[in-house]
Amino acid sequence: MPLAEVRAQDAAEQHSGLEEIIVTAQKRAENIQDTPISMSVLGESALEQQGITGLRDLMGGAIPSLRIAPFSGRPSALNIAMRGISSGDATQISRDGAIALYVDGVYLARVQGLGTELFDLERIEVLRGPQGTLFGRNAVGGALNIISKRPSGEFGVDAKVGLANYDGRTAEAHVNLPEFAGIRIKLDGMVSRRDGLVDNPLRGAWDWGAYRREGFRAQALWQPTDAIELLYSFDVSRDRSSPNYMQIEGTIAGGAPIALPPIFSLEPDRVRRARIGVPLEPSVAKVSGHSLNASWELSDALTLRSITAYRKLSQTQEDNDIGHQTGYRPNGNFARSSAARVDQDQFSQELQLIGTTDHLNYVLGAYLFNEDASDWAYASFVYRWNDDGTAYTVNNPPSGGVWPDRASDNHARSRALFGQATWTPAILDERLHLTGGLRYTHDKKHGRIPLLRGAPAALTYQFTSSRLDPMATIAFDFSRDVNAYAKYSIGYRAGGANGRSATYRPFAEEEVRSWEVGLKSEFWDRRARLNIAAYSMDYRDMQIDFSNPANPSAVETLNTNATAKIKGIEVDLTLAPLQGFTLTGSYSFTDAKIPPLVNPFSGVLANLRPAFTPRNAASLSADYAVPVGDMTLKLHADFNYSGTFPTSASSPVLADSYLLTNARITLADIALGGAPKLSLSLWGKNLFNEDFQTFRFNFGGSGLTNDRVAALNDPRTYGVELSTRF
């Protein structure tokens, strides 16, 4: 019997130890230990115990090699980084991200709107390193493959309500309806809210760090025959969130004297109340989508799949600098208010032919992606200082130029053909596995800026690329529980143009060539699982952002002239030493050397570092479940460590290192007469109120404050949840 089948049979017969983890990283269901990819998986239990309902909940570093942070302190757009590769300013519609994000097989092209809740997750697969063959362009750093639960066809309800500090409230329900006429229906709904983390002294205005989120999804699964199934899904959500508060941490080392008014002071420690009150409205994301996943089993060994999707996004941005950016001068304007909006829609179609023979597994596919987007931005000053900086008056109307300051549109078309096959020859007792993959991609993008600084403009760009990206893997099973692999792969991110540039400056595509070796093992009667990966990457034509010191809103993107080198090690260890007790630890080491590049604004050679990438990062979690009468007591604690890192590649300042501690206590299976059983949970995040910067920036230049500002992580939060399932 082949070793993969032996492993599956043994896992099924195993009554203790670690559970088998099934993933779909290679477009087919398989054991994570048989998948020659460095990856981490958060399953249903881990998601629940760690309180993860959306991508923003991964900001603390539960997966050390994955870093997620709000872009410039704005939670409505997320910056995702992996293995030393981050997206930079991917809020521009003419620029793509570096980490591919897929939800139920559908690629999400924009970083805006990612702060919304995700629906009833089954698992999150974090695939590290370039995934260009099966996940396509813009996966140079890796991919997030998010899978949600499907309709069951049997009546059932999962419901949960919760209360938390900062007046936090959540409610969610997931309802499976009985199968009718061969159709299974599932409905998901959720609402969550929280008041601000920093109070706004202006009455009637939003506080900083507040949110109101709600979402709904309906799924219908139809199986007209044993061989055919159609899964239709519709979702709609709205996220109203105010930005994180920007604290004035200190002065710029070696810079000009700080230019603050007398009524302002430095804020080196976390504050609870803003320095002044300003008008502040929430940023609003409205996201909706339709998808149709179809599957047809042509035979026992051949399946045809189709994934069709249309998604629509509208994201506004509302922010105010509260006087931290513009330097003080008597009777001068300040409190810069910025407003922006992005509208985007996308259509994608993917076909997969998945086959299996005695010695060959293969996937053939075709992919089509169309995206249309537009945006605008406007900035004005709402206040004016008096002649000595001890008071201020309201500008009515706000002081600003012609609305809008800037507008642009962008259109992207991508076509791809791909294939990947794994051959397991009969020799060597079927221990050797050879995998090869190839993807052809043709990208075409164009955009324009019709308005710049409030005046008509005629700036345009075009980008076209056709390329082949290969992948090759050699894997060998030393035993049924130990295997090793060596992998070579290439990932590619499309070029574009910088929408914040005064010239709409174009930049070229970038490419990552990766060599990876890994060892996957289980031992101690399947009570221990140890996976190790080491990699080395050549990062060519890396896209680097530079901000104008005189106007930080003006940004230029350049490609590096030389190749960046990134290497690292990733270790994942899971232990089950006692019945009901599990320990999980992960460690990530990243060493990156990026060649210096001349800053286009200053003309000075700038030293570069990988954004959102600590050299060392680690996480440790412990879970224990023990019967208490007819009930079950579940205890969870996790600890997440990160070293220092810059929040942009060209930034001279680093975010602080940190160690976050989170915990949850759950009493499950509480029986109340004939009512459904309940579960009661007490949870806390950042229990020791640790502070670190999710954004840190120097505002130094002519007319600026010459200060260092930062947005901080969430302070200590805690709450209670009551859930039921029937």
N, C-alpha and C positions, 0 to 999 in steps of 0.2 A: 504494500500500500504506500503511495507517495507520502512524504513526511507531512505535507500540509494537511492531508486527510487524517493522518495519525494524530496530529496536534488537535484538530477540530473534534475528533472522537474522544480524545483524552479530556479535553476541556468540558465536553458535555457530560462525561462521567465523573468529573471532579466535584466533590461535595463541599470542599473548603478551599481556602486560598483565594487568589485574585480572580476576578471575573474577566472573561474574554472581552476585548474591546474591538468592535467592528467599525471599520471606517470605509469611506468611499473616495479616498484621495486619488484613486486610479480609475474612477468611473465604474467600479464594480465593488460589491461588498466583500471585504476580506479582513482577516485578523490584522491588527496594527503591527504585530510582530512579524508578519509575512510581507509587510509593505516596506520596500527599500527607500524610505523617505524619513528624514529627521522631522518628527512631528510630535505635538502635544495635543491631547484631547480632553476637553471638559465635558463629561457626560451629564446626564440629568441630575444625578445625586450631587455631583460637585457644583453644578450651577445653582442648585437650591441651597446647599450649605454655605456657599460663598456669596449668596444674594446677588447673582448676576442675572439681570434681566435685559441688559443692553450692552453695547460695546463700551460705553463710558464707564461701566463697572469694572473694566479690565485696566483702568488707568493706574491702579496701585501696583501692578507688576506681578499678578498671579502666575503669569507665564513669563519667566525672566527674559527670554529672547524677543518678546513682543512688547512694544511700548506704544501706548495710546495717550494722547493729550489733546485738550481743546486748542484749536488754532488761535494763537494770540490771545488766549484767555476766553475765547468765545465758544461755549459748549455746543453751539448749533453746528459747528464744523470740526471734524476730528482729524488730527495728524496721526498717521499710523506708521510705525517704523519697525523693521525687523532686520537682524543681522547687520546693523550698521547702515542700513539703507532706509531713508525716509523720503517722503513725497515733496518736501519743501512747501512752497506756497501753492498747494493744489486747489485753493479756493478759486483760482482763476479758471474760467471756463475753457480757456485755450491751453490748459495744461492738465496732464493726467497724473494719477497717483502711481506710487511705486509698489504698493501691496494690493493685489487683486482681492476684491471682496465679493463673495458669491453667497446668496441666500436662496436655498432650495434650487440650486443650479442656475440662478439668474445673476449676471454680473451687474453690480452697481457702480456707475461711472463717476459719480460726484461724491466729494467728501461732505458736502452740505447735506443736512437732513439725517445724518447718522446718529444724532443724539436721541432719536425716537426709541421707544421700547420695541423689543423683538417679541415675537409671538410664540409662546409655549414651545420652548426649544427642547430638542432631543439631545443635541450635542453641538459643540463648536470644535472643528478640526483646524489646528494651526499648522500649516505646511511651511516649513522653513526652507529658504533658499529659492533660487529661480524655479518657477513652475510653468515655463513657457510652452511646453508641448501640449499639455492637456488643459491648462487654464489661460493660455494666450498671452497677449501683450499686457504690459503694465503689471507683471508679476515678477519683477526683477529681484525683489527682496523676499517674496513668498506669497502665500495666499491664505485667506480665511475662508473656510468652507463651512457655512452655517446651515444646519439641517433642523427643521421643525417637525413636530409630530403630525402624523396624518390621521384622517378620520378612521375610527375603529369599526363603525357599523353597529356597535352596541351602546345602549343608552348609558351615559355616564356624565358626571359633573365634577370638575375640580374648581373649587372656589377659594379665594383667599382675600382677607382684609388685613390692613396693617396700620399702625400708628407709630410715629417717630418724632424725635425732637425737631425743632425748627418748624413745628406744625406740619410735619410730614404725614400724608395720608395716601394709602394705596388700596385699590380694589381691583380684582381681576376674576374672570370666570371663563372656563373652557368647557363647552358643552358638546358631547357627542350624541347625535340623534340615532335612533334605531334605523337600520337599513330598510329602505322602502323602494320597491321596484328596481332593486339592484343598485341603488344609489345610497352612498354613505355621506352624511353631512356633519361638519364640525364648525362650531362658531366660537370665536375668541374675542373677548373684550377686556379692556383694561383702562384704568384711570389712575394717575399718580400726580401728586403735587407736593411742593415744599415751599415754605417762605424763604426769604433771603438769608444769606449767611452774614452779610454786612448791611446794616441799616442805612437807608437813604433819608437824611433829615428833611428832604422836601416832601411835604404832605401830598399824598395822592400819587406819587411816583413809585415805580417798582424798586424794590431793593435789589442788591447785587447777589447773584447766585440762586435766584428763585426759579421755579419752573412749574408749569401746568402741562401735563401730557395725557393724551387719550388716543386710543386706537381700537380698530375693529377689523376682524378678518372672518371671511366665510370661505369654506372649502367644500367641494363636492367631488366625491370619488365614485366613478361609474365603471363597472366591470361587465360589459355586455357579454363577454365570453371568458373562459378560463385563460385565454391567451392575450386579451386586450384589456387595458385599463386607461382611463382618462381622469386626470386630477386637475380640476379648475380651482383657481384661488383668486380671490379679490381682497385687497387690504387697503385701508385708509387710516392715516394717523395725522395728528397735529401735535406739534411741540412748541410751546411758548416758553422761552428761557431768557433770562437776563444774563449779561456777561459777568465774568468773575471780576472782582474788584482789583484794580491796579494799585498796589501799595508803592509809595516812594521809599524804597529801602535805604538809599544812601547816595553819596556823590560818586561820580565816575573817577576811578583811580587815575591820578595824574592829569585830569581834565581841567577845564575852566571852572571858575567859581560857580557854585550852584545858583540858579536864578529863580528862587521861590519867593513869594510874597511873605510879609511878616506873619500872617495868620496861618500859614502852612508850616508844618514841622515834619521831620523824617518819621517814617513808620517802619522801623526795623523788625518789629514783632507783629504778629497777627492782630488786626484791629476788628472791632465789632461794629463800629460806627464810622461812616465816611467822613472825610475832612470837611466837606460841604455837601449840601443837597443840590442835585441837578435833575432836570427833566430826564426820565429814563423809561422807555417802553420796552417790552420784550421783543426779542427776535422770534419770528414765527416761521416754522417749517410745516408745510402741508405736503404730504407724500401719499401717493396712491399708486396702485398697480394691479394689473391683471396678468395671470400666467396660466398656461395650459401645458401640463406635463403628460405626454402620451407614451405608452409602452406597448409594444406588440411582440410577443414571443413567437418568432417565426418557426422555431423548433426548440427542442430541449437545449440546443447548443448555440442558438443565435437569437439575439434580441435587438429590435429597432426601437430607438427612443427619439422623442422630439420634445424640445423645450422652447415654447413660444412665450414671449413676454413683452408687455408694454408698461412703462412706468413714467410717472409725471411728478415733478418736484417744483415747489415754489418756496424759496427761502428768503426772508428778509433779515437784515442785520441792523440793530440799533445799539449804539454805544456812545459813551461820553468819556473823555479823558480826565475829567475832574481836575483839570489844571496841571497834570503831570507832564505834559508834552511841551506846551508853548511857554517860553521863558517870560517871567514877570517883567512888565514895564508899566510905569504909571499911566493910567487911563487906557491901557491896552486891552484888547479882546482876549478872552480865554474861555475855558470849558468847551473844547471842540467836540461838537456832536457829529457823529458820522452815521449815515444811513446808506444802505445798499440793498439790492435785491437781485436774486438769480432765479430764472425760470428755465426749466430743462425738461425735455422729454426724450425717451429713448425706446427703441424697438430692437429686440434681439431674437434670433432664431438659431437654434443649434440642433443638429441631427447627429446621432451616435449609432453606430452599428457595433454591437458588442458580441464577440464570439468566443467559443471555447472548443478546443479539440483535445485529444489525448495528451498532447505535449505543447500546445500553443494556446495562449490567451491573447486576444487582440481587441483593440478599439480603433475604429475608423470614424472620422467625423468631418462635419462642415459647419462653419459658423458665420453668421451675418449680424452686424451691429450698426445701427444708425443712431446718431445723437444730434439734437438741435438745442442750442442754449443761447440765452441772452442775459445781459446784466446791466445795471446802472449803479452809480454811486454819487453821493453828494455829502459835502461837509460844510458846517457853519459854526459860528461861535455864539453861544447863548448868553454869555455874561461879559461885563466890562468892569475892570478894576477902577477904583477911585485913584486919586493922585498919590496916595501913600501906601496902598495895598492893604489897608485895614478893613475895607468894605468893598462891595461891588453892587452893580445895578444890572437889571435884566435888559438885554437887547430885544426890543420888540418892534419889528420882527428880528429874528436872529440874523447876525451879520454873515453874509456869504455872497457868492457870485451867482451866476445864472444856473438854474437847476436844469438838468443834472450836471455835475462836474464832468462825468465820464460815462460813456455807454459803449457796449460792444456786443457782438454776436459771434457765435462759433458753430461750425458744422463739421461733424466727423463721420466718416464711413470706414468700416473695417470689414474685410472678408478674409476667411481663413479655411484651410484644409489641413487636417492633422491625422496622424496615425501613431499608434504605439502597440508593440507586440512583445510578449514575454515567451521565450522558448525554453522549455525544460526538457532537455534531451534524456533519453532512456539510460544513458551511461551514468556512472557514479551514483547509482541507486536514486536517481532523480533529485540529487542534492544541488545541482548547478542550475541557475536561472539566468538567462541572458535577455536583457530588455533593450530595445531600441525604439526611439521615437523621433518624429520629424513634424514640424509645423510650418506651413507656408502662410505668410500674412501679407496682405496688401492693405495699407492704410492711406487714407486721403483725408486731409483736414484743411479747412480754410476759415478765415475770420476777418473781421474788420472792426475798426473803431470809428464810428461816424461822429462822435462828440468827444472832445478832449478839452479840459479846463473850461467847459461851458461854451466852447466855440466849435463850429463845424470842422470836421477833420476827414481825411480820406486815407487813413492808414489801413493797410491790408497785409495779410500773410498767407502763404500756402505751404503745406507740408505733404509730401508723398514718399512712401517707402514700400518696397517689396523685398521680402527677405525669407530665408529658410533658417529655422532654429532647431538644432538637433539635441538629442538626449541619449545617453547610453549608460547602462547599469549592468554590473556583474555581481550576482549574489550567490552565496554558497551556504548551505545548511550543514554546520559541523555536527549537529545532533538535532533531535526534534525540538530542543529548547534553545539552541544557540545558532545564530546565523550572522553573517557579515556581508557587507556590500561595499562596492566602490562605484561612484556615480560621477558622470560629467554632464553638465547641462549649460544651456545658454538662455538667458532671459533678455527681453528687449522692452524698453519704454519709448513710446512715441515722442517725437519732438513737437514743437508748437511755437507759441510766441508769448511774451510777457505782457499781459493786459495792464499792468501797472507801470509800464515803461512809457516814456514820453515819445518814443519812436516806434512802439509796438515791436520791439526787438525780437527777432526769431531766434530759436535755439534748436540744436540738432537732437536726434534720437540718442539714447544711451544704451549700453550693452553690458551685461554682466556674464562673465564666464566663470563657472564654478566647478571645483573639484571637491568631492566629499567622500569620506569613508565612514562607515558606521558599523556598530556592533549591537545586536539586539539579543537579549538573553532572558530566560526565566530559570529559576533554580529554587532550592529549598522547598521541594514539593509544591511548586507553583505558588509559594508564598512570597516570592521576591521577583521583581522585574527590573532589570537594569538595561537601559539603552544609552549608548554613547555615540556621538557624531563629532567629527572634526572636519573642517572645511577651509578652503582657501579660494578667494575670489579675485578676479581681475575686473575692475570697474572702469569701463572706458567711456569717455565723453560724459562724465558725471555732470548733471545739471545743478548748478550752484546759484543761490540767490544772494544778491547784495542790495542793502537798503541805502538810500541817499541820506548821509548824515544831516543835511539841511532840511530834508523832507522825508521822514521815514516811510511815508505812504508810497513814495516812488521807489520801485524795485526793478532791478535788471537781473536777468538770468543768463549765465554764461556756461559753456561747456568747458571742462578741464582740458588742458592741452596734453597732459600725460595720464597714465593709468593709475588709478587708486588701487591700493592693495588692502584687502580685508581678510582676516583669518580669525578662526575662533573654535571653541569647543562647547558642546552642549551635552549635559548629563541629566537624565531623568531616572529616578529610583523610586520604586513603590514597594512597600513591605506590608505584609499582613501577619505579624508575629503571633497574634492571638485572635480567637474567634470574635468577630465584630470590631476589631481594631485595625486601622490602616494608617500608615505613614507614607506621605508622598513628598519627595524633595526634587527640586530642579535647580540647575546651576548653568549660567551662561557666561563665557569669557569671550570678549570681542576686542580685537586689536586692529585698528584701521589707520592707514597712512594715506592721506589725501594730498596730492601735490599742491603747493601753493599756487594762488592765482591772483592776478593784478585786479584790485578793486577798481571797477570802471568809474567810480565817483571820485576817489581820492588819488588814484594812480599809484597806490602803495601796494606792494606785494603782501597779500593777506595769508596768514596761516589758517588752515581749515581743519575742522574736526567733524566727525559724524554726528548729526543732530539726534537727540533723544536716544543716545547709545552709551550707557555706562560700560566701563571696561569690565566690571564684575557686577553680576546681579544673581540673586538666588531667591527661592521661595521654599517654604516648608509648611505642610498642613498635616493635621492629625484629626482622625475621625474615630469615634468609639460609639457603638450602639450596644445597649444591654437591656434585656427584658426587666421590667418592673411590674410584677403581677401580670395582668393582661395587656399592659402598655409597654412602650419601648422608649427608653431615654437615649437621645442622640446628642453627643457632645462633639463640637468642632472648634478648632482653632487654626489659624494660618498666620504666617509671618513672611513678609515680603521685603527684601533688601535690595537697594540700588545704590551704586556708586554715583559720583558726580557726572554730569553730562551737559553739553550746551543745548539750548533750545533752537538753535539754527546753526548751520555749518560754518557761517562766517562770523558768528558771535564770539566776542572775546571773554564773555562771562559764562560761568557754569551754574547750573542748578545744584542745590545741596544734595548730599547723600541722605538716605533715610532708611528707617526700618518701621514698617507698618504692622500692626497687630490687629487682627479681626477675630471675632468669636461668635458662636451661635449655640444655644441650648434649646433642644426641641423635646417635648413630651408628646409622643405620637400614640395613635390608637386609643384616644380617650373616649370611652363609651358613656353616653348619656341616655339611658333608657333605650327606647326603640329608635332614637335619632341616629343619623349617620355618625360615624366616629370622627373625632376632631383631632387636630394637632395644634399645639401651642408652642410658639418659638419666641425666645428672647435673643436679640442680636445686637452686636456693636461693631462698628468699623472705626479704624484708627483710634483704638482704645486709649492710647497714651498721648493723643492729640499732637502727633508729630507734624511738623511743618516742612514742606519742600515746595520748590517752584515748578509749576507746570509751564510757565513762560517767564523769561527774564531778558531784559533788553536795556541797553544804554541809549538814552536820548541826549546825545551830545552833538552840538553843531550850532551854527549861527542861528540865533533866535529861539533856540530850544532851552530847556531847563537845566541841561547838563546833570541829569540825575539817572539813577538806576532804578527801574521799576520792575515789579514782579506780580504775577498772579499766583496765588497759593492753591494747594490741594484743599479738599474738603476737610474741615476740622472733625473732631469726634462726633459721630452720629450713632444713635442707638434707637431701638424700637421694639415693638411686639407685633407678632403676626398670628392670626388664627385662620386655619385652613381646614377644609373638609373634602372628602372624596367619596363619591357613591355612584 
